Amino acid sequence: MYQALTRRDPAYEGVFFAGVKTTGIFCRPTCHAKKPRAENVEFFASAAAALHDGYRPCRLCRPMDRVQPPPPVVAKLLRAVEADPALRLTDKELVAMGVDPSTARRRFRAYYGLTFQAYQRARRLGRALHEVRAGRPVIDVQLDGGYESTSGFRAAFLRLFGKPPRGARADDCLLARRIDTPLGKMLALADGQGLRLLEFVDRRGLENEIAHLRRRLHCAVVPGTNAVLEAAEIQLRRYFAGGQLEFDLPLAPVGSPFQLKVWAALRRIPPGATRSYAQIAAEVGRAGAQRAVGRANGSNLLSLVIPCHRVIGSDGSLTGYGGGVWRKQRLLDHERTYAAEITANPR
């Protein structure tokens, strides 16, 4: 954790808070204040724990805020791209905007996990696919996307989508959106069928899960948004605020018939409650198949909306969780608290 603190690693947002003994202040892992010596730091699982230990929140990184907004330079770049997705912002144009190119690259990569140039390219090509599928002439899409060369546009399209523009009219792509939550950033992927993936970005094996989806669906992943992703962000905000503990989103999970059956059973577990693997096995007609249920549980790509965190061992132990057992405990505590409040004060 100290190494993550010194690196200001954004993957640890929500994982811990750091209390500085010499100042009495506690911070986020990504705080840009001068880093203290290791012997002067202690770590807490929550802001409340740091407060109870006598620390006060840092005014720079504001650890009591429920989510961390993108740095101003990142927000500025995103606004510029969305204002004209076909635009290619060069270093010279960034300087004209009052943005230092090296700072832009460093901050954007730290926040989004990819370079600004890669984000611009993927956004342009994702938009191009959408327009090709809508029936626009390829040459018009090419020129509007800022590609003067037909061969250059075709090559870039082929690298990302695996086929040239004219062969992609019936294809879809997975749109990707990062969503801030009080327990860390999440990645959401959706297409025209519904939400395909929702995971914490520090989940082990996330890259393999995305690759699996790409193979099964024969599609590429590009940054963007649609109605499903926008609804997911709104409902996640309500979930963590305690106003809405169940999700109403179009889901399109990819799995075997048995996995789909298990995931449907998970969705029937009410907020604030838990079930054992044995209970789920019996519910899906496979009594004694706890291990198979456990594997199906671990293969769930839709965290929170398919609540695999509500499944525990028969002895009451939390067992494993892809997002980390500490998150599983906090999710269950959160749901028990607000489920009781909602029951006591129905709207």
C-alpha positions as a printed NumPy array, in Angstrom:
array([[  0.   ,   0.   ,   0.   ],
       [  2.879,   2.358,   0.698],
       [  4.27 ,   1.681,  -2.783],
       [  0.842,   2.429,  -4.26 ],
       [  0.749,   5.657,  -2.232],
       [  4.151,   6.804,  -3.501],
       [  3.164,   5.947,  -7.092],
       [ -0.228,   7.647,  -6.661],
       [ -1.688,   4.516,  -8.232],
       [ -5.347,   5.154,  -9.254],
       [ -6.096,   1.409,  -9.133],
       [ -6.086,   1.683,  -5.324],
       [ -8.775,   4.368,  -5.11 ],
       [-11.314,   3.075,  -2.602],
       [ -9.027,   0.249,  -1.466],
       [ -7.39 ,   2.178,   1.388],
       [ -6.889,   5.598,   2.967],
       [ -3.542,   6.745,   4.335],
       [ -3.221,   8.562,   7.658],
       [ -0.117,  10.717,   8.158],
       [  0.904,  10.665,  11.807],
       [  2.981,  13.86 ,  11.642],
       [  0.145,  16.027,  10.297],
       [ -2.956,  14.228,  11.56 ],
       [ -4.402,  14.222,   8.017],
       [ -5.687,  11.275,   5.987],
       [ -5.588,  11.087,   2.187],
       [ -6.567,   9.104,  -0.869],
       [ -3.876,   6.925,  -2.49 ],
       [ -3.715,   9.378,  -5.412],
       [ -3.212,  12.531,  -3.341],
       [ -0.621,  14.892,  -4.853],
       [  0.651,  16.161,  -1.509],
       [  4.272,  15.455,  -0.607],
       [  4.614,  11.829,   0.419],
       [  5.558,  11.073,   4.054],
       [  8.071,   8.496,   5.214],
       [  6.791,   4.944,   5.555],
       [  7.104,   4.948,   9.346],
       [  4.796,   7.973,   9.518],
       [  1.895,   6.335,   7.665],
       [ -0.883,   4.033,   8.785],
       [ -3.621,   2.646,   6.567],
       [ -7.387,   2.408,   6.935],
       [-10.045,   0.48 ,   5.023],
       [-12.492,   3.4  ,   5.124],
       [-12.658,   7.146,   5.638],
       [-14.834,   6.511,   8.698],
       [-12.102,   4.389,  10.291],
       [ -9.555,   7.176,   9.755],
       [-11.924,   9.739,  11.267],
       [-12.561,   7.534,  14.293],
       [ -8.812,   7.281,  14.815],
       [ -8.538,  11.058,  15.083],
       [ -7.43 ,  12.026,  11.57 ],
       [ -8.985,  14.901,   9.619],
       [ -9.588,  14.799,   5.826],
       [ -7.043,  16.298,   3.454],
       [ -8.207,  19.511,   1.768],
       [ -6.254,  18.695,  -1.388],
       [ -7.574,  15.224,  -2.313],
       [-10.877,  15.494,  -0.375],
       [-11.115,  11.843,   0.748],
       [-14.642,  12.308,   2.116],
       [-16.041,  12.983,  -1.361],
       [-17.934,   9.899,  -2.525],
       [-16.19 ,   9.753,  -5.917],
       [-13.058,  11.27 ,  -7.4  ],
       [-13.776,  13.32 , -10.535],
       [-11.306,  13.246, -13.425],
       [ -8.434,  15.753, -13.147],
       [ -9.267,  19.08 , -14.824],
       [ -6.857,  18.455, -17.711],
       [ -8.489,  15.051, -18.407],
       [-11.986,  16.565, -18.26 ],
       [-10.867,  19.285, -20.683],
       [ -9.513,  16.722, -23.162],
       [-12.691,  14.628, -22.961],
       [-14.846,  17.696, -23.646],
       [-12.713,  18.515, -26.686],
       [-13.058,  14.989, -28.085],
       [-16.822,  14.82 , -27.535],
       [-17.302,  18.237, -29.13 ],
       [-15.776,  16.811, -32.333],
       [-14.936,  13.069, -32.191],
       [-13.325,  13.263, -35.651],
       [-10.79 ,  15.813, -34.42 ],
       [ -7.157,  14.756, -34.018],
       [ -5.558,  16.919, -31.358],
       [ -1.821,  17.218, -31.955],
       [  0.717,  18.396, -29.378],
       [  0.719,  21.808, -31.06 ],
       [ -3.062,  22.077, -30.699],
       [ -2.871,  20.969, -27.068],
       [ -0.407,  23.773, -26.349],
       [ -2.806,  26.227, -28.051],
       [ -5.491,  24.972, -25.633],
       [ -3.204,  25.754, -22.703],
       [ -2.467,  22.068, -22.062],
       [  1.063,  20.728, -21.636],
       [  1.267,  17.604, -23.881],
       [  3.437,  15.584, -21.484],
       [  1.123,  16.386, -18.561],
       [ -1.892,  15.47 , -20.689],
       [ -0.388,  12.096, -21.607],
       [  0.606,  11.276, -18.022],
       [ -2.665,  12.326, -16.384],
       [ -4.885,  10.752, -19.061],
       [ -3.073,   7.421, -18.9  ],
       [ -3.172,   7.43 , -15.083],
       [ -6.923,   8.052, -15.061],
       [ -8.077,   5.965, -18.06 ],
       [ -5.351,   3.347, -18.425],
       [ -4.598,   4.238, -22.057],
       [ -2.994,   7.145, -23.863],
       [ -4.974,  10.115, -25.078],
       [ -3.951,   9.33 , -28.665],
       [ -5.258,   5.748, -28.32 ],
       [ -8.51 ,   7.064, -26.839],
       [ -8.99 ,   9.519, -29.728],
       [ -8.279,   6.808, -32.316],
       [-10.662,   4.279, -30.742],
       [-13.369,   6.918, -30.346],
       [-13.075,   7.931, -34.019],
       [-13.222,   4.355, -35.259],
       [-16.084,   3.409, -32.941],
       [-18.054,   6.33 , -34.331],
       [-17.108,   5.253, -37.853],
       [-18.459,   1.729, -37.25 ],
       [-21.72 ,   3.165, -35.952],
       [-22.12 ,   5.313, -39.076],
       [-21.207,   2.484, -41.465],
       [-23.815,   0.276, -39.778],
       [-26.348,   3.097, -40.139],
       [-25.849,   2.934, -43.919],
       [-23.67 ,   5.975, -44.602],
       [-21.302,   5.657, -47.589],
       [-17.865,   4.496, -46.47 ],
       [-16.116,   7.367, -48.27 ],
       [-18.202,   9.914, -46.342],
       [-17.441,   8.191, -43.032],
       [-13.763,   8.108, -43.946],
       [-13.548,  11.822, -44.69 ],
       [-15.651,  12.868, -41.691],
       [-13.368,  10.745, -39.507],
       [-10.363,  12.785, -40.585],
       [ -8.813,  10.096, -42.804],
       [ -7.612,  11.547, -46.106],
       [ -6.326,   8.179, -47.324],
       [ -8.775,   5.366, -48.105],
       [ -6.061,   2.766, -47.526],
       [ -5.146,   4.34 , -44.164],
       [ -8.768,   4.311, -43.015],
       [ -9.252,   0.729, -44.185],
       [ -6.058,  -0.441, -42.435],
       [ -6.961,   1.285, -39.135],
       [-10.502,  -0.12 , -39.269],
       [ -9.209,  -3.616, -40.072],
       [ -6.727,  -3.566, -37.167],
       [ -9.426,  -2.666, -34.636],
       [-12.462,  -4.581, -35.904],
       [-10.835,  -7.466, -37.789],
       [-12.587,  -6.658, -41.063],
       [-12.746,  -3.748, -43.53 ],
       [-15.521,  -1.121, -43.3  ],
       [-17.67 ,  -2.631, -46.052],
       [-17.687,  -5.989, -44.264],
       [-18.811,  -4.548, -40.949],
       [-22.276,  -3.251, -41.774],
       [-24.018,  -5.878, -39.665],
       [-21.503,  -5.843, -36.808],
       [-21.714,  -4.227, -33.422],
       [-18.998,  -3.235, -30.992],
       [-18.714,  -3.14 , -27.23 ],
       [-18.776,   0.4  , -25.907],
       [-16.643,   0.94 , -22.817],
       [-17.228,   3.417, -20.001],
       [-15.335,   3.845, -16.73 ],
       [-17.531,   4.655, -13.752],
       [-16.32 ,   6.023, -10.416],
       [-17.751,   4.478,  -7.25 ],
       [-16.887,   4.832,  -3.555],
       [-15.217,   1.386,  -3.744],
       [-13.049,   2.192,  -6.752],
       [-13.424,   2.588, -10.497],
       [-15.533,   0.129, -12.472],
       [-15.484,  -0.721, -16.163],
       [-18.81 ,  -1.178, -17.949],
       [-19.17 ,  -2.713, -21.426],
       [-22.426,  -2.714, -23.376],
       [-23.712,  -3.187, -26.894],
       [-27.119,  -3.049, -28.537],
       [-28.248,  -6.145, -26.619],
       [-27.539,  -4.777, -23.147],
       [-24.899,  -4.667, -20.426],
       [-22.219,  -7.3  , -21.006],
       [-19.667,  -6.577, -18.287],
       [-19.417,  -4.545, -15.081],
       [-16.268,  -5.105, -13.04 ],
       [-13.915,  -3.268, -10.715],
       [-10.902,  -2.266, -12.791],
       [ -8.437,  -3.88 , -10.373],
       [-10.107,  -7.301, -10.612],
       [ -7.541,  -9.98 , -11.317],
       [ -7.996, -11.431, -14.798],
       [-10.12 ,  -8.565, -16.134],
       [ -8.093,  -8.443, -19.359],
       [ -8.838, -12.15 , -19.947],
       [-12.548, -11.563, -19.342],
       [-12.608,  -8.792, -21.948],
       [-10.688, -10.971, -24.419],
       [-13.198, -13.79 , -23.802],
       [-16.107, -11.466, -24.595],
       [-14.413, -10.223, -27.748],
       [-13.931, -13.799, -28.969],
       [-17.468, -14.92 , -28.107],
       [-19.13 , -11.857, -29.61 ],
       [-16.647, -11.324, -32.478],
       [-16.397,  -7.614, -31.778],
       [-13.986,  -4.907, -30.686],
       [-14.051,  -2.731, -27.569],
       [-14.05 ,   1.036, -28.061],
       [-14.67 ,   3.956, -25.695],
       [-18.115,   5.469, -25.985],
       [-21.535,   5.543, -24.426],
       [-25.115,   4.508, -25.025],
       [-28.382,   4.515, -23.093],
       [-27.455,   1.328, -21.202],
       [-24.137,   2.699, -19.969],
       [-25.684,   6.007, -18.984],
       [-28.418,   4.208, -17.028],
       [-25.793,   1.975, -15.366],
       [-23.882,   5.01 , -14.088],
       [-27.052,   6.624, -12.729],
       [-28.194,   3.439, -10.992],
       [-24.743,   2.772,  -9.505],
       [-24.803,   6.282,  -8.041],
       [-28.221,   5.591,  -6.479],
       [-27.066,   2.186,  -5.223],
       [-24.088,   3.598,  -3.344],
       [-26.2  ,   6.47 ,  -1.995],
       [-28.565,   3.879,  -0.509],
       [-31.63 ,   4.987,  -2.424],
       [-31.808,   2.027,  -4.811],
       [-30.336,  -1.379,  -3.976],
       [-31.655,  -3.291,  -7.002],
       [-30.844,  -2.654, -10.634],
       [-33.221,  -2.327, -13.557],
       [-30.936,  -2.612, -16.576],
       [-31.094,  -4.623, -19.811],
       [-28.546,  -7.405, -19.26 ],
       [-26.938,  -9.618, -21.888],
       [-24.67 , -12.02 , -19.983],
       [-22.613, -14.491, -22.   ],
       [-22.513, -17.986, -20.491],
       [-23.56 , -21.621, -20.633],
       [-27.168, -22.668, -19.865],
       [-26.088, -23.756, -16.365],
       [-24.286, -20.47 , -15.705],
       [-27.291, -18.464, -16.867],
       [-29.498, -20.504, -14.537],
       [-27.204, -19.811, -11.563],
       [-26.992, -16.101, -12.399],
       [-30.788, -15.883, -12.577],
       [-30.936, -17.421,  -9.079],
       [-28.431, -14.832,  -7.818],
       [-30.689, -12.035,  -9.025],
       [-33.481, -13.421,  -6.856],
       [-31.476, -12.916,  -3.651],
       [-32.905,  -9.741,  -2.072],
       [-30.622,  -6.913,  -0.896],
       [-29.546,  -7.374,   2.703],
       [-29.825, -11.176,   2.445],
       [-27.335, -13.933,   1.617],
       [-27.518, -17.507,   0.34 ],
       [-25.058, -20.37 ,   0.589],
       [-23.611, -22.182,  -2.411],
       [-25.569, -25.249,  -1.299],
       [-28.833, -23.288,  -1.278],
       [-28.215, -21.964,  -4.797],
       [-27.326, -25.461,  -6.007],
       [-30.62 , -26.806,  -4.656],
       [-32.559, -23.901,  -6.196],
       [-31.22 , -24.624,  -9.688],
       [-31.947, -28.351,  -9.337],
       [-28.371, -29.473,  -8.779],
       [-28.311, -30.352,  -5.071],
       [-24.776, -31.099,  -3.932],
       [-23.176, -29.215,  -6.84 ],
       [-21.735, -26.442,  -4.675],
       [-18.433, -26.433,  -6.547],
       [-20.145, -26.026,  -9.921],
       [-22.177, -23.162,  -8.469],
       [-18.977, -21.633,  -7.113],
       [-17.377, -21.766, -10.563],
       [-20.465, -20.193, -12.157],
       [-20.429, -17.536,  -9.435],
       [-16.782, -16.739, -10.171],
       [-17.509, -16.52 , -13.907],
       [-20.088, -13.764, -13.448],
       [-18.978, -10.655, -15.366],
       [-21.757,  -8.388, -14.084],
       [-20.761,  -7.448, -10.559],
       [-23.433,  -5.906,  -8.317],
       [-26.214,  -6.18 , -10.92 ],
       [-25.916,  -9.977, -10.738],
       [-25.133, -10.019,  -7.005],
       [-22.606, -12.84 ,  -6.65 ],
       [-21.339, -11.041,  -3.519],
       [-24.51 , -12.242,  -1.723],
       [-23.354, -15.88 ,  -1.869],
       [-21.389, -17.098,   1.167],
       [-20.148, -20.377,   2.616],
       [-22.48 , -22.684,   4.549],
       [-20.557, -21.783,   7.722],
       [-21.187, -18.059,   7.156],
       [-17.665, -17.314,   5.867],
       [-17.361, -14.834,   3.018],
       [-15.159, -17.135,   0.893],
       [-13.711, -15.522,  -2.242],
       [-14.809, -12.591,  -4.387],
       [-13.245, -11.352,  -7.626],
       [-13.35 ,  -7.745,  -6.466],
       [-11.68 ,  -8.625,  -3.139],
       [-13.174, -10.016,   0.077],
       [-12.904,  -6.567,   1.68 ],
       [-15.278,  -5.218,  -1.004],
       [-17.659,  -8.137,  -0.493],
       [-17.865,  -7.323,   3.224],
       [-18.47 ,  -3.632,   2.575],
       [-21.138,  -4.353,  -0.056],
       [-23.003,  -6.668,   2.312],
       [-22.748,  -4.16 ,   5.18 ],
       [-23.96 ,  -1.382,   2.872],
       [-26.967,  -3.4  ,   1.699],
       [-27.948,  -4.539,   5.187],
       [-27.839,  -0.966,   6.465],
       [-29.898,   0.575,   3.672],
       [-32.266,  -2.377,   3.219],
       [-33.258,  -1.938,   6.859],
       [-33.73 ,   1.812,   6.344],
       [-35.841,   1.3  ,   3.199],
       [-38.005,  -1.265,   5.016],
       [-38.481,   1.061,   8.001],
       [-39.183,   4.112,   5.798],
       [-40.876,   2.95 ,   2.57 ],
       [-41.436,   5.683,   0.006]])
